[in-house]
C-alpha cells in the first residue's frame, strides 16, 4: 500500500491535525514503509505457531492480597487545605 500526499491531507483533516508540506513528504514515506513491512508480515505462514501469552514457560505465581495504606497518610494530608483528623474536608456538593 502506498501513501501519497493526498491521503496524508485526508487523514490529517479527519484527525483534525495540521501537517505542513515538508512533514507530509516524510510522513508519506514513513507510512509507506510501515505498510510494506505489515504486508510482509501478512505473508508469513503462522498456521503451526501457537499464540504466545508470555515469554516465560511458567505459570504466574499467585500472591496474597493484603491491604496496604502505604504508610504515607500524613504526607497526603499535608496537601489538603482543610483536614479533620485523618480525613479531607470538602465542600458539600448536594444540598
C-alpha positions in Angstrom: 0.0 0.0 0.0 1.4 3.4 -0.9 0.5 6.6 0.9 0.7 9.8 -1.0 0.3 13.5 -0.1 -3.5 13.4 -0.8 -4.1 10.6 1.6 -2.0 12.3 4.2 -4.1 15.5 3.8 -7.3 13.5 4.0 -6.2 11.6 7.2 -5.0 14.9 8.8 -8.3 16.5 8.0 -10.2 13.6 9.6 -7.9 13.7 12.6 -8.2 17.5 12.8 -4.4 18.0 12.9 -2.4 20.3 10.7 0.6 19.0 8.8 2.9 21.2 6.7 4.1 20.1 3.3 7.6 19.3 4.5 6.3 16.9 7.1 3.7 15.4 4.8 6.5 14.2 2.4 8.5 12.4 5.2 5.3 11.1 6.8 4.1 9.6 3.5 7.5 7.9 3.1 7.4 6.6 6.6 3.9 5.3 6.5 4.5 3.6 3.1 7.5 1.8 4.5 5.4 0.8 7.6 2.6 -0.6 5.4 5.1 -2.5 3.3 6.5 -4.2 6.4 3.0 -5.1 7.5 2.3 -6.6 4.1 5.5 -8.7 4.5 4.3 -9.9 7.9 0.9 -10.8 6.5 2.6 -13.2 4.0 4.2 -15.3 6.8 2.7 -18.7 7.4 1.7 -18.9 11.1 -0.5 -22.0 10.9 1.7 -24.1 13.2 2.6 -21.2 15.6 0.7 -21.2 18.9 -0.3 -17.9 20.4 2.2 -16.6 23.0 0.9 -15.1 26.2 4.3 -14.8 27.9 7.9 -15.3 27.0 8.3 -17.4 30.1 7.0 -21.0 30.0 6.0 -21.0 33.7 2.6 -20.0 35.2 2.3 -16.9 37.2 2.6 -17.2 41.0 -0.4 -16.2 43.0 0.2 -13.7 45.8 -1.8 -13.0 48.9 -3.9 -9.9 48.7 -3.1 -7.5 51.5 -4.5 -4.1 52.3 -1.6 -1.6 52.4 -2.1 2.1 53.1 1.5 2.8 52.1 2.2 4.5 55.4 2.1 7.9 53.9 -1.2 9.2 55.3 0.4 12.3 56.9 2.2 13.3 53.7 -1.1 13.1 51.7 -3.0 15.1 54.3 -0.3 17.8 54.2 -1.7 18.6 50.7 -5.2 19.2 52.0 -6.2 22.9 52.7 -8.6 21.6 55.4 -8.5 18.4 57.3 -10.3 16.8 60.2 -8.1 14.3 62.0 -7.5 11.7 59.3 -9.8 12.9 56.5 -10.0 15.6 53.8 -12.7 18.2 54.4 -14.5 19.1 51.2 -17.4 21.4 50.5 -20.9 20.0 50.4 -21.9 19.2 46.8 -25.6 18.2 47.1 -28.0 20.3 49.1 
